[in-house]
Amino acid sequence: MKKTLTYALLVLFSLLFLMPFFWLVTTAVKAPNEIYMYPPKWIPSEIQWGNFVKAWTIQPFNTFLQNSLTVTILCNIGQLISSSLVAYGFARFRFPGRDVLFLIVLATMMIPWDVTMIPLYMEFNFLGWINTLKPLIVPAWFGSAFYIFLLRQFIMTIPTELEEAAKIDGASDFGIFIRVIVPLMLPALILVSVFNMLDTWNDYLGPLIFLNDSSKYTLTLGLAQFKGVHGVDMTSVMAVTSIICLPPLLVFFGAQRYIVEGIAQTGIK
């Protein structure tokens, strides 16, 4: 009885969480005159599949998709390389001021991005990077305090005997990192990759500040173009939003096992 009640509550709360997604998809296939009906009409009288094609082609969303994929993939690669290397250094190497330096890195997590927004803009403007994708990609190659902390905690759980055995076999520090540490920290790397993909894919404020030319827009900026002076094209907004939501959902469900394993083994509960 207890198990049945638990599953019933889980199903109930799942339906509550799924309700906005159901409304999103049904609104995307409604006729314009059915969107603002009161009481709300949950199921459209006639499904308008053409809304997706119309919404995607009314703006150059193929270009926006290419920009978003470029930024997301390069940011992911940069975060994985830089954060894992720094985390390995903090976890395994002993040098003067290591703990103080690590605390300074963690302290940067308390600084809101809004505070550094103007200095970053001035810096990128000085470098001539404004209206390019570089301000969205290059910072990821210098690591993130949260991901460094996450990966460091994971590396600390790996027995040092494995590295000592590799050293006896003549492996260098970098060889140990590539051949021993990286394969063992795969769940944590997938966790970082998923988190970073969600942040980058859904980022709106960064592209809004650094990009001016519509040919450089990402999907989030392209979605905002449906908001006009006299109203919002709600059908197109819902249709494109439904499409944009698919990649993160697919990635999340595909990597769910690694996400749970990565969180459990890094001690963040």
Buried (B, 14 or more C-beta within 10 A) or exposed (E): EEEEEEEEEEEEEEEEEEEEEEEBBBBBBBBEEBBEEEEEBEEBEEEBEEBBEBBBEBBBBEBBBEBBBBBBEBBBBBBBEBBBBBBBBBBBEEEEEEEEEBEEBBEEEEEEEEEEBEEBBEEBEEEEBBBBBBBBBBBBBEBBBBBBBBBBBBBBEBEEEEBEEBBEEEBEBEEBBEEBBBEBBEBBBBBBBBBBBBBBBBBEEBBBBBBEEEEBBBBBBBBEBBEEEEEEBBBBBBBBBBBBBEBBEEBEEEBEEBBEBBBEBBEEE
